[in-house]
Amino acid sequence: MKQAFIFDLDGTFYSRKSRMYQSISSKVRQWFKEQLHIHEEDMDTYYESLQATYPNPFDAIEQLGLSVASFHAKVFDELNPEEYLTKDTTLNCALESLSGEKFIVTQSSYEYAVRVLKSLGIYHYFTDIYIRNLNWYTTNKLDAYNAISQKYQLEPSIIFVIGDNPIVDLQAAYGEGYQCIAISDSPVIGMQIIRSVPEILTIIS
């Protein structure tokens, strides 16, 4: 059966517990602090409220009138994925075994995404990379998924969407008939769960 796969990037191809993910989280927090001129002593409370109101940071960026270009430049382009990530043989074998076109939809910048994929040794597996404000222009990842579906003539029912953030990556797609797989240690209502991308092979024949 024909299949296709859309993957999130950060927290999906490597763990949320990793130093890489922690560095991104810290830089996101610092970026909002600087953009909004929040004092450090007030930032923890403010940031918790911001995350609760806007689980998707791009919704916060849009509503607060902030710059996507600045977010990409200061959060992602200043990071060096090569310091944190190395070629992942198990991940490579899993992607090699998946029959079907593969795509990335990420909130990061293009240059950063390419460097992450190359650091993990998996860049060559992907047909296309969808980046906010490059080839996808809304805050909703579903719009990127639909663009892929239309461009490559793939029905949502044969597309697996894999991500670590159910709210941002999966919920809207699930409602539109995409096959959603959450990378999580906890149950996600209505979705299949794996702990890492290679485990997808236990679900998909």
N, C-alpha and C positions, 0 to 999 in steps of 0.2 A: 504494500500500500504506500502511495506517495505521502511523504511527510515533510514538514519544515519546522525549523526551530528558531525562536527569538529569545535571546538571552539578555538579561541585565548584565552589568559589568562588575562594579565594586560591591563586595559582599556576596557575590554570586560565584565568581571564579576563584575567589580566595575568601577566607573566613572573616567574619565580622570581628573576631577576637584577635586578628593579626595586627601587627604594628602598622601595616599599611593602612588598614581601615581606621585605626585609631588616629593616625596622622591626618587623614582626610576629615574626620569628625572634628578634630581640634581646629583645623584650618577653616572649616565652615563656620564654626562658632566664632572664631576670631574675625572672620570677614564680616559677619553680621554685626558684631560689636563695633568694628571700625566704621562701617557704613552708616550705622544708626547712632553713633556717638554715645554708646551706653557705657557708664562707669563700670569698672570691673566688679565692684562690690554689689552692683545691681544685676549683673549679667546672668547669673545662674537662674534667678527667679524669672527674669525677662525671657531667657532662652527657652526655659521649660514651657512657658506660656505660648511662645512663638511656635514651638514644635507641636504643641497640642492643637493650636488653631490651624496651622498649616503643615500637615504631615509631609506634604510635597514642598520642598524648599523653593521650587520655581513658582508655586502659588504665592508664597511670601514675597519673593522677588518682584513678581508682577504687581501685587496689591500695594506694595510699599514703594513702587516706582524706582527700583534699583536696577543695576545693569547686569545683564547676563554675561556680557563680554568681560566685565570686571570679575564676576564670580568665577568664570572659567580661568581667567588669567591668574588670579590670586589664590584660588583654592587648588586647582589642578596643574596648571602649567609650571608652577614653581616646585612641584613634587618631582622626585626622581624614583619612578617605580623600580628601576634597576637596583636600587639600594635595598629593596624589600622582597622582590620576587625573583624566582629562578624558574627554569624550565620544569614543568610539572609533567612527568612521564605518564602518570595515571590519568591525568586530565586529557593529555594528548591521545591516549589509547581510546578513551571514552568518545571523544569527538570524532576520531577516525572511524569508530564503529557505528556512529549514527548516520543512517542513510537519509539524505535530504539536505536542502539548502539551509544555511545557517546565517543568522543575522545578529547584530548587536544593536540594542537601543539603550542609550546611556545619557545621563545628565552631565557627564563630564565633557571636556573639550576633545576635539578630534585628535590632536597631537598626543595628548595624554592617553587616550584610549588605545591608539596604535602602539604606544610604548608599553602599556600594560600587556597587551596581547602578544607583542614580540618578546617581552620578558618571560612570559609563561610558555613561549614557543608555540602559540596557537593561532597566530595572526592569519596564516594561510588557509584556515578552515572557513573563513567567513566571506560571504558574498557581498555584504554591504554593512555599513555602520551608520546608524541614524543618530544625529547629534542635534540638540536643541539649538535653534537659530542658524543651522547650516542646511539641513534638509528636512527639518521638522520644526514647526513654528508655534506650537501651542504648549501649554503646561501639562497636557494630558498624554501619557504614553500611548493610550489607545489610538490616538490619531496617527502616531508613528506606525503602530501595528497595522492599522487599516491601509496606510500608504504602502507598506510592504505587500500586503495582501493584494492590493490593486495592481501595483507595478509588476509584480512577479506572477500574477494570475494564480494565487493560492487561496483556497477557501479557508476561512477561519477555523472550520472544523478539523482541518488537517494540520493546523499550526499549533505547536506546543510553545507556550510562553513560560520561561523559567526565570524566577527572580527571588530575592531575599526579603523584599518589602511588599507584603500582600496588598497594602493600601495603594501604594504608588505603582507597583509593577503589574498587579494581577486582578484586582477586584473588577475594574471596568471591563477588562478583557474577558473575564469569566462570564460576565453578564451578556457578552456579545457572541458567545459560543466558541471562543478559543479554548484549547485544552491547557489548563494552568497547573503548573507544578511549583510549589513553594519550597524554597530552601529554608528549613526551620527545624528547631528542636521541639517545637510545640505544634499541636494540631491547628489547622486553618480550615474553617468550615467550608465544605464543598470541594476542597482541593486535595490533590495528592501531595504527600510530603516526602522530601529527601533531605539528607543532611549535607550533601555535596553533589556537584554536577555529575561525577562518575556514577553515582547511584541511579542516575536516570536510566541506565541500562537494565535495572531490575524492573522497570515499569514498562519500557518500550521495547517491543520485539523487533 
